Amino acid sequence: MTPVSNPTVLAPRVTEPKAFGRVAVLMGGTSAEREVSLDSGRNVLEALRARGIDAQPVDGIPALIEALGAGRFDRVFNILHGNKGGGEDGTLQGLLEALKVPYTGSGVLGSALAMDKIRTKQVWLSLGLSTPRYVRLAKGANVHDAARELGLPVIVKPSSEGSSVGVSRVFNDADLDAAVELAARYPGELLMEQLIVGGEYTVGILGDVALPTIRIVPAGEYYDYHAKYLAEDTQYLCPGLEDAAAERAMQALALAAFRAAGCTGWGRVDVMRDKAGNNYLLEVNTAPGMTSHSLVPKAARQVGIDFEDLCWRVLETSLEAARG
């Protein structure tokens, strides 16, 4: 497909690798998304080094604290995915802010809020941004009553995990308890959400620009962990919408959602589109994957940004003085 012309994202802010100093590529950690993070981190590390940047791998936050204490790094490229032991919930960002170490991606507020799907929804709804109806499942809540309130089918998932970890699609009342049991294996609250029947899309954000949409078409029924990271037969259509007005509308919604959650720098917003053409926001990912299957690199290529250039531009977000 011919790359889309979008000059607003085609000008890097710096041209010399020395402008970044010594860069820690933070990856791995102890979250449920460790393996994805390691894969992403290896790719980022290779890309930065290919552009002449002095980049070194660091596995997890304790190792990073030790390295920063020894003065080995000037900034951090955060590709640590997930919540518990991960780098997306605001904890890492708060640490780096306190140490005055520049880092990529969203700040404390955006990272913490986006990791909490329930509270992100509350912000979106307060601003009139569309998202599927939901119920917060408190400990001991009657999940069958909650499902009747929303109406089957529903999705049950942890409120603070990514990469489709702990997610179940429930079409029958008899399957609800097993879905809750699976989601409860992960920390944080549980979320039951109306299942939107339609197309699954994602919109990458780079700086203050929404990249072309991607429509995700898995070979199986759902875009689950296997389809995201392992399967070779998942289709990614970019731009995801043939109608130019519909494409712009979804990009605008995604960018508004990203800003509303206090996010900055770069990220990805996931969206469902029902058969009537209505868009529904699902979540924001503040440290998206950078694997061979990942979506932000696919969208960036459509505006002429290859993987090495994308990693450079993401690293540039660490040059920003103020954060949301």
BANU-742077 format. One record per residue (C-alpha): residue number from 1; residue in three letters; x, z, y. Coordinates in pm, whole numbers, plus 50000, padded with zeros to 5 digits. Layout:
BANU-742077
<k->NUM | r->ALA | x->X | z->Z | y->Y>
...
//
This chain:
BANU-742077
<k->1 | r->MET | x->50000 | z->50000 | y->50000>
<k->2 | r->THR | x->50132 | z->49912 | y->50346>
<k->3 | r->PRO | x->50250 | z->50216 | y->50545>
<k->4 | r->VAL | x->50016 | z->50330 | y->50822>
<k->5 | r->SER | x->50147 | z->50304 | y->51177>
<k->6 | r->ASN | x->50149 | z->50647 | y->51340>
<k->7 | r->PRO | x->50425 | z->50681 | y->51602>
<k->8 | r->THR | x->50331 | z->51040 | y->51683>
<k->9 | r->VAL | x->50515 | z->51161 | y->51372>
<k->10 | r->LEU | x->50807 | z->50920 | y->51372>
<k->11 | r->ALA | x->51054 | z->51085 | y->51611>
<k->12 | r->PRO | x->51275 | z->51368 | y->51477>
<k->13 | r->ARG | x->51361 | z->51629 | y->51739>
<k->14 | r->VAL | x->51730 | z->51661 | y->51643>
<k->15 | r->THR | x->51975 | z->51418 | y->51484>
<k->16 | r->GLU | x->52277 | z->51632 | y->51397>
<k->17 | r->PRO | x->52281 | z->51839 | y->51074>
<k->18 | r->LYS | x->52493 | z->52104 | y->51249>
<k->19 | r->ALA | x->52190 | z->52190 | y->51465>
<k->20 | r->PHE | x->52046 | z->52381 | y->51168>
<k->21 | r->GLY | x->52356 | z->52581 | y->51079>
<k->22 | r->ARG | x->52363 | z->52734 | y->50730>
<k->23 | r->VAL | x->52027 | z->52699 | y->50557>
<k->24 | r->ALA | x->51888 | z->52914 | y->50275>
<k->25 | r->VAL | x->51641 | z->52722 | y->50059>
<k->26 | r->LEU | x->51424 | z->53008 | y->49937>
<k->27 | r->MET | x->51259 | z->52936 | y->49602>
<k->28 | r->GLY | x->51156 | z->53089 | y->49270>
<k->29 | r->GLY | x->51054 | z->53449 | y->49315>
<k->30 | r->THR | x->50822 | z->53638 | y->49081>
<k->31 | r->SER | x->50476 | z->53497 | y->49155>
<k->32 | r->ALA | x->50260 | z->53303 | y->48910>
<k->33 | r->GLU | x->50387 | z->52986 | y->49081>
<k->34 | r->ARG | x->50757 | z->53052 | y->49013>
<k->35 | r->GLU | x->50825 | z->52737 | y->48809>
<k->36 | r->VAL | x->50656 | z->52511 | y->49064>
<k->37 | r->SER | x->50858 | z->52678 | y->49340>
<k->38 | r->LEU | x->51185 | z->52625 | y->49155>
<k->39 | r->ASP | x->51103 | z->52257 | y->49107>
<k->40 | r->SER | x->51012 | z->52221 | y->49474>
<k->41 | r->GLY | x->51322 | z->52407 | y->49582>
<k->42 | r->ARG | x->51559 | z->52192 | y->49381>
<k->43 | r->ASN | x->51410 | z->51878 | y->49537>
<k->44 | r->VAL | x->51432 | z->52018 | y->49890>
<k->45 | r->LEU | x->51789 | z->52135 | y->49836>
<k->46 | r->GLU | x->51898 | z->51792 | y->49715>
<k->47 | r->ALA | x->51725 | z->51619 | y->50008>
<k->48 | r->LEU | x->51878 | z->51845 | y->50274>
<k->49 | r->ARG | x->52226 | z->51811 | y->50128>
<k->50 | r->ALA | x->52184 | z->51433 | y->50115>
<k->51 | r->ARG | x->52130 | z->51444 | y->50493>
<k->52 | r->GLY | x->52448 | z->51644 | y->50549>
<k->53 | r->ILE | x->52286 | z->51986 | y->50595>
<k->54 | r->ASP | x->52471 | z->52295 | y->50473>
<k->55 | r->ALA | x->52198 | z->52421 | y->50239>
<k->56 | r->GLN | x->52223 | z->52670 | y->49952>
<k->57 | r->PRO | x->51962 | z->52794 | y->49698>
<k->58 | r->VAL | x->51834 | z->53152 | y->49705>
<k->59 | r->ASP | x->51605 | z->53280 | y->49430>
<k->60 | r->GLY | x->51355 | z->53534 | y->49558>
<k->61 | r->ILE | x->51326 | z->53775 | y->49849>
<k->62 | r->PRO | x->51567 | z->54051 | y->49728>
<k->63 | r->ALA | x->51847 | z->53794 | y->49696>
<k->64 | r->LEU | x->51762 | z->53661 | y->50041>
<k->65 | r->ILE | x->51779 | z->54009 | y->50197>
<k->66 | r->GLU | x->52123 | z->54058 | y->50046>
<k->67 | r->ALA | x->52245 | z->53719 | y->50170>
<k->68 | r->LEU | x->52109 | z->53771 | y->50522>
<k->69 | r->GLY | x->52266 | z->54116 | y->50536>
<k->70 | r->ALA | x->52599 | z->53954 | y->50454>
<k->71 | r->GLY | x->52546 | z->53701 | y->50733>
<k->72 | r->ARG | x->52556 | z->53398 | y->50502>
<k->73 | r->PHE | x->52263 | z->53206 | y->50656>
<k->74 | r->ASP | x->52130 | z->53106 | y->50996>
<k->75 | r->ARG | x->51777 | z->53001 | y->50895>
<k->76 | r->VAL | x->51544 | z->52975 | y->50597>
<k->77 | r->PHE | x->51361 | z->52679 | y->50446>
<k->78 | r->ASN | x->51078 | z->52863 | y->50274>
<k->79 | r->ILE | x->50952 | z->52693 | y->49960>
<k->80 | r->LEU | x->50860 | z->53018 | y->49787>
<k->81 | r->HIS | x->50505 | z->52970 | y->49659>
<k->82 | r->GLY | x->50237 | z->53225 | y->49587>
<k->83 | r->ASN | x->50131 | z->53578 | y->49673>
<k->84 | r->LYS | x->50282 | z->53859 | y->49464>
<k->85 | r->GLY | x->50657 | z->53822 | y->49502>
<k->86 | r->GLY | x->50599 | z->53496 | y->49688>
<k->87 | r->GLY | x->50656 | z->53374 | y->50036>
<k->88 | r->GLU | x->50311 | z->53274 | y->50157>
<k->89 | r->ASP | x->50132 | z->53601 | y->50235>
<k->90 | r->GLY | x->50304 | z->53703 | y->50560>
<k->91 | r->THR | x->50539 | z->53961 | y->50405>
<k->92 | r->LEU | x->50842 | z->53734 | y->50406>
<k->93 | r->GLN | x->50753 | z->53605 | y->50750>
<k->94 | r->GLY | x->50734 | z->53960 | y->50889>
<k->95 | r->LEU | x->51073 | z->54040 | y->50739>
<k->96 | r->LEU | x->51233 | z->53731 | y->50894>
<k->97 | r->GLU | x->51068 | z->53798 | y->51230>
<k->98 | r->ALA | x->51209 | z->54151 | y->51229>
<k->99 | r->LEU | x->51555 | z->54018 | y->51144>
<k->100 | r->LYS | x->51517 | z->53738 | y->51403>
<k->101 | r->VAL | x->51597 | z->53473 | y->51143>
<k->102 | r->PRO | x->51426 | z->53135 | y->51203>
<k->103 | r->TYR | x->51221 | z->52995 | y->50915>
<k->104 | r->THR | x->50997 | z->52703 | y->50828>
<k->105 | r->GLY | x->50621 | z->52699 | y->50825>
<k->106 | r->SER | x->50353 | z->52934 | y->50951>
<k->107 | r->GLY | x->50415 | z->53274 | y->51102>
<k->108 | r->VAL | x->50289 | z->53614 | y->50991>
<k->109 | r->LEU | x->49926 | z->53571 | y->51093>
<k->110 | r->GLY | x->49876 | z->53218 | y->50960>
<k->111 | r->SER | x->50052 | z->53293 | y->50633>
<k->112 | r->ALA | x->49861 | z->53615 | y->50565>
<k->113 | r->LEU | x->49521 | z->53474 | y->50659>
<k->114 | r->ALA | x->49555 | z->53146 | y->50472>
<k->115 | r->MET | x->49657 | z->53328 | y->50154>
<k->116 | r->ASP | x->49327 | z->53521 | y->50166>
<k->117 | r->LYS | x->49061 | z->53261 | y->50088>
<k->118 | r->ILE | x->48772 | z->53497 | y->50166>
<k->119 | r->ARG | x->48886 | z->53589 | y->50515>
<k->120 | r->THR | x->48988 | z->53231 | y->50589>
<k->121 | r->LYS | x->48630 | z->53129 | y->50510>
<k->122 | r->GLN | x->48498 | z->53399 | y->50741>
<k->123 | r->VAL | x->48706 | z->53258 | y->51028>
<k->124 | r->TRP | x->48598 | z->52901 | y->50956>
<k->125 | r->LEU | x->48232 | z->52993 | y->50937>
<k->126 | r->SER | x->48253 | z->53185 | y->51266>
<k->127 | r->LEU | x->48373 | z->52861 | y->51427>
<k->128 | r->GLY | x->48115 | z->52640 | y->51260>
<k->129 | r->LEU | x->48364 | z->52470 | y->51027>
<k->130 | r->SER | x->48206 | z->52368 | y->50697>
<k->131 | r->THR | x->48309 | z->52543 | y->50376>
<k->132 | r->PRO | x->48122 | z->52599 | y->50046>
<k->133 | r->ARG | x->47888 | z->52898 | y->50031>
<k->134 | r->TYR | x->48050 | z->53196 | y->49860>
<k->135 | r->VAL | x->48016 | z->53554 | y->49743>
<k->136 | r->ARG | x->48294 | z->53813 | y->49749>
<k->137 | r->LEU | x->48308 | z->53979 | y->49410>
<k->138 | r->ALA | x->48389 | z->54345 | y->49464>
<k->139 | r->LYS | x->48512 | z->54549 | y->49170>
<k->140 | r->GLY | x->48217 | z->54621 | y->48940>
<k->141 | r->ALA | x->47990 | z->54365 | y->49110>
<k->142 | r->ASN | x->47714 | z->54201 | y->48906>
<k->143 | r->VAL | x->47853 | z->53850 | y->48869>
<k->144 | r->HIS | x->47529 | z->53719 | y->48719>
<k->145 | r->ASP | x->47334 | z->53824 | y->49028>
<k->146 | r->ALA | x->47599 | z->53660 | y->49245>
<k->147 | r->ALA | x->47569 | z->53336 | y->49050>
<k->148 | r->ARG | x->47193 | z->53339 | y->49085>
<k->149 | r->GLU | x->47235 | z->53389 | y->49460>
<k->150 | r->LEU | x->47458 | z->53083 | y->49491>
<k->151 | r->GLY | x->47303 | z->52879 | y->49212>
<k->152 | r->LEU | x->47502 | z->52733 | y->48924>
<k->153 | r->PRO | x->47744 | z->52562 | y->48895>
<k->154 | r->VAL | x->48001 | z->52784 | y->49066>
<k->155 | r->ILE | x->48375 | z->52831 | y->49081>
<k->156 | r->VAL | x->48529 | z->53173 | y->49013>
<k->157 | r->LYS | x->48886 | z->53231 | y->49131>
<k->158 | r->PRO | x->49128 | z->53489 | y->49268>
<k->159 | r->SER | x->49112 | z->53500 | y->49646>
<k->160 | r->SER | x->49491 | z->53507 | y->49686>
<k->161 | r->GLU | x->49643 | z->53260 | y->49441>
<k->162 | r->GLY | x->49724 | z->52890 | y->49456>
<k->163 | r->SER | x->49804 | z->52598 | y->49222>
<k->164 | r->SER | x->49463 | z->52640 | y->49050>
<k->165 | r->VAL | x->49587 | z->52966 | y->48894>
<k->166 | r->GLY | x->49302 | z->53171 | y->48746>
<k->167 | r->VAL | x->49031 | z->52920 | y->48844>
<k->168 | r->SER | x->48722 | z->52855 | y->48629>
<k->169 | r->ARG | x->48429 | z->52620 | y->48678>
<k->170 | r->VAL | x->48114 | z->52778 | y->48543>
<k->171 | r->PHE | x->47803 | z->52580 | y->48452>
<k->172 | r->ASN | x->47631 | z->52833 | y->48225>
<k->173 | r->ASP | x->47548 | z->53199 | y->48280>
<k->174 | r->ALA | x->47705 | z->53282 | y->47942>
<k->175 | r->ASP | x->48049 | z->53174 | y->48067>
<k->176 | r->LEU | x->48058 | z->53393 | y->48378>
<k->177 | r->ASP | x->48212 | z->53704 | y->48223>
<k->178 | r->ALA | x->48506 | z->53510 | y->48077>
<k->179 | r->ALA | x->48568 | z->53343 | y->48413>
<k->180 | r->VAL | x->48576 | z->53679 | y->48591>
<k->181 | r->GLU | x->48807 | z->53823 | y->48326>
<k->182 | r->LEU | x->49053 | z->53537 | y->48380>
<k->183 | r->ALA | x->49050 | z->53563 | y->48760>
<k->184 | r->ALA | x->49085 | z->53944 | y->48747>
<k->185 | r->ARG | x->49428 | z->53909 | y->48584>
<k->186 | r->TYR | x->49566 | z->53829 | y->48927>
<k->187 | r->PRO | x->49596 | z->54067 | y->49227>
<k->188 | r->GLY | x->49348 | z->54070 | y->49511>
<k->189 | r->GLU | x->48975 | z->54023 | y->49538>
<k->190 | r->LEU | x->48771 | z->53768 | y->49348>
<k->191 | r->LEU | x->48574 | z->53484 | y->49498>
<k->192 | r->MET | x->48270 | z->53304 | y->49363>
<k->193 | r->GLU | x->48209 | z->52975 | y->49538>
<k->194 | r->GLN | x->47947 | z->52703 | y->49529>
<k->195 | r->LEU | x->48083 | z->52409 | y->49329>
<k->196 | r->ILE | x->48070 | z->52095 | y->49541>
<k->197 | r->VAL | x->48010 | z->51786 | y->49330>
<k->198 | r->GLY | x->48198 | z->51491 | y->49473>
<k->199 | r->GLY | x->48547 | z->51371 | y->49562>
<k->200 | r->GLU | x->48849 | z->51597 | y->49598>
<k->201 | r->TYR | x->49077 | z->51533 | y->49894>
<k->202 | r->THR | x->49376 | z->51684 | y->50064>
<k->203 | r->VAL | x->49521 | z->51642 | y->50413>
<k->204 | r->GLY | x->49885 | z->51715 | y->50490>
<k->205 | r->ILE | x->49974 | z->51861 | y->50829>
<k->206 | r->LEU | x->50312 | z->51793 | y->50987>
<k->207 | r->GLY | x->50372 | z->51947 | y->51325>
<k->208 | r->ASP | x->50051 | z->51892 | y->51516>
<k->209 | r->VAL | x->49948 | z->51578 | y->51328>
<k->210 | r->ALA | x->49716 | z->51530 | y->51031>
<k->211 | r->LEU | x->49870 | z->51285 | y->50783>
<k->212 | r->PRO | x->49656 | z->51026 | y->50601>
<k->213 | r->THR | x->49407 | z->51177 | y->50357>
<k->214 | r->ILE | x->49462 | z->51159 | y->49983>
<k->215 | r->ARG | x->49182 | z->51130 | y->49732>
<k->216 | r->ILE | x->49271 | z->51289 | y->49400>
<k->217 | r->VAL | x->49133 | z->51125 | y->49087>
<k->218 | r->PRO | x->49239 | z->51312 | y->48771>
<k->219 | r->ALA | x->49211 | z->51143 | y->48433>
<k->220 | r->GLY | x->49020 | z->51444 | y->48306>
<k->221 | r->GLU | x->48718 | z->51608 | y->48457>
<k->222 | r->TYR | x->48905 | z->51836 | y->48697>
<k->223 | r->TYR | x->49220 | z->51858 | y->48904>
<k->224 | r->ASP | x->49360 | z->52166 | y->48730>
<k->225 | r->TYR | x->49717 | z->52296 | y->48689>
<k->226 | r->HIS | x->49797 | z->52037 | y->48421>
<k->227 | r->ALA | x->49668 | z->51749 | y->48633>
<k->228 | r->LYS | x->49859 | z->51878 | y->48937>
<k->229 | r->TYR | x->50201 | z->51933 | y->48788>
<k->230 | r->LEU | x->50227 | z->51785 | y->48440>
<k->231 | r->ALA | x->49998 | z->51485 | y->48389>
<k->232 | r->GLU | x->50126 | z->51137 | y->48471>
<k->233 | r->ASP | x->49782 | z->50974 | y->48480>
<k->234 | r->THR | x->49635 | z->51146 | y->48786>
<k->235 | r->GLN | x->49561 | z->50889 | y->49059>
<k->236 | r->TYR | x->49634 | z->50956 | y->49426>
<k->237 | r->LEU | x->49463 | z->50719 | y->49668>
<k->238 | r->CYS | x->49611 | z->50721 | y->50018>
<k->239 | r->PRO | x->49447 | z->50684 | y->50260>
<k->240 | r->GLY | x->49171 | z->50847 | y->50061>
<k->241 | r->LEU | x->48882 | z->50707 | y->50265>
<k->242 | r->GLU | x->48824 | z->50338 | y->50322>
<k->243 | r->ASP | x->48605 | z->50393 | y->50627>
<k->244 | r->ALA | x->48829 | z->50451 | y->50932>
<k->245 | r->ALA | x->48579 | z->50678 | y->51107>
<k->246 | r->ALA | x->48536 | z->50893 | y->50797>
<k->247 | r->GLU | x->48914 | z->50913 | y->50760>
<k->248 | r->ARG | x->48956 | z->51033 | y->51119>
<k->249 | r->ALA | x->48674 | z->51284 | y->51081>
<k->250 | r->MET | x->48832 | z->51445 | y->50775>
<k->251 | r->GLN | x->49173 | z->51454 | y->50943>
<k->252 | r->ALA | x->49020 | z->51619 | y->51250>
<k->253 | r->LEU | x->48839 | z->51878 | y->51037>
<k->254 | r->ALA | x->49158 | z->51959 | y->50845>
<k->255 | r->LEU | x->49362 | z->51999 | y->51163>
<k->256 | r->ALA | x->49094 | z->52221 | y->51319>
<k->257 | r->ALA | x->49087 | z->52435 | y->51004>
<k->258 | r->PHE | x->49467 | z->52463 | y->51003>
<k->259 | r->ARG | x->49474 | z->52575 | y->51365>
<k->260 | r->ALA | x->49180 | z->52813 | y->51321>
<k->261 | r->ALA | x->49369 | z->52996 | y->51046>
<k->262 | r->GLY | x->49661 | z->53049 | y->51283>
<k->263 | r->CYS | x->49884 | z->52812 | y->51087>
<k->264 | r->THR | x->50174 | z->52621 | y->51239>
<k->265 | r->GLY | x->50458 | z->52390 | y->51141>
<k->266 | r->TRP | x->50343 | z->52219 | y->50827>
<k->267 | r->GLY | x->50098 | z->52268 | y->50543>
<k->268 | r->ARG | x->49811 | z->52116 | y->50352>
<k->269 | r->VAL | x->49434 | z->52153 | y->50377>
<k->270 | r->ASP | x->49217 | z->52089 | y->50071>
<k->271 | r->VAL | x->48870 | z->51941 | y->50118>
<k->272 | r->MET | x->48574 | z->51846 | y->49900>
<k->273 | r->ARG | x->48342 | z->51561 | y->49999>
<k->274 | r->ASP | x->47996 | z->51551 | y->49845>
<k->275 | r->LYS | x->47805 | z->51240 | y->49752>
<k->276 | r->ALA | x->47625 | z->51242 | y->50087>
<k->277 | r->GLY | x->47955 | z->51224 | y->50274>
<k->278 | r->ASN | x->47967 | z->51588 | y->50389>
<k->279 | r->ASN | x->48311 | z->51753 | y->50401>
<k->280 | r->TYR | x->48374 | z->52111 | y->50286>
<k->281 | r->LEU | x->48697 | z->52302 | y->50350>
<k->282 | r->LEU | x->48846 | z->52480 | y->50048>
<k->283 | r->GLU | x->49177 | z->52634 | y->50151>
<k->284 | r->VAL | x->49503 | z->52601 | y->50344>
<k->285 | r->ASN | x->49839 | z->52595 | y->50170>
<k->286 | r->THR | x->50118 | z->52708 | y->50404>
<k->287 | r->ALA | x->50408 | z->52627 | y->50170>
<k->288 | r->PRO | x->50291 | z->52316 | y->49981>
<k->289 | r->GLY | x->50465 | z->52191 | y->49671>
<k->290 | r->MET | x->50752 | z->51946 | y->49702>
<k->291 | r->THR | x->50762 | z->51829 | y->49340>
<k->292 | r->SER | x->50737 | z->51474 | y->49207>
<k->293 | r->HIS | x->50359 | z->51525 | y->49185>
<k->294 | r->SER | x->50314 | z->51688 | y->49525>
<k->295 | r->LEU | x->50081 | z->51553 | y->49789>
<k->296 | r->VAL | x->50237 | z->51605 | y->50132>
<k->297 | r->PRO | x->50531 | z->51377 | y->50040>
<k->298 | r->LYS | x->50285 | z->51110 | y->49921>
<k->299 | r->ALA | x->50096 | z->51120 | y->50250>
<k->300 | r->ALA | x->50416 | z->51122 | y->50457>
<k->301 | r->ARG | x->50532 | z->50804 | y->50287>
<k->302 | r->GLN | x->50222 | z->50630 | y->50421>
<k->303 | r->VAL | x->50349 | z->50680 | y->50776>
<k->304 | r->GLY | x->50703 | z->50574 | y->50690>
<k->305 | r->ILE | x->50855 | z->50918 | y->50627>
<k->306 | r->ASP | x->51056 | z->50936 | y->50303>
<k->307 | r->PHE | x->51125 | z->51261 | y->50119>
<k->308 | r->GLU | x->51461 | z->51332 | y->50281>
<k->309 | r->ASP | x->51316 | z->51268 | y->50625>
<k->310 | r->LEU | x->51017 | z->51490 | y->50549>
<k->311 | r->CYS | x->51242 | z->51779 | y->50448>
<k->312 | r->TRP | x->51440 | z->51733 | y->50771>
<k->313 | r->ARG | x->51121 | z->51739 | y->50978>
<k->314 | r->VAL | x->50990 | z->52048 | y->50799>
<k->315 | r->LEU | x->51323 | z->52220 | y->50866>
<k->316 | r->GLU | x->51278 | z->52130 | y->51232>
<k->317 | r->THR | x->50975 | z->52359 | y->51242>
<k->318 | r->SER | x->51222 | z->52649 | y->51218>
<k->319 | r->LEU | x->51355 | z->52550 | y->51560>
<k->320 | r->GLU | x->51030 | z->52656 | y->51729>
<k->321 | r->ALA | x->51063 | z->52975 | y->51932>
<k->322 | r->ALA | x->50698 | z->53089 | y->51934>
<k->323 | r->ARG | x->50469 | z->53131 | y->51637>
<k->324 | r->GLY | x->50096 | z->53177 | y->51581>
//
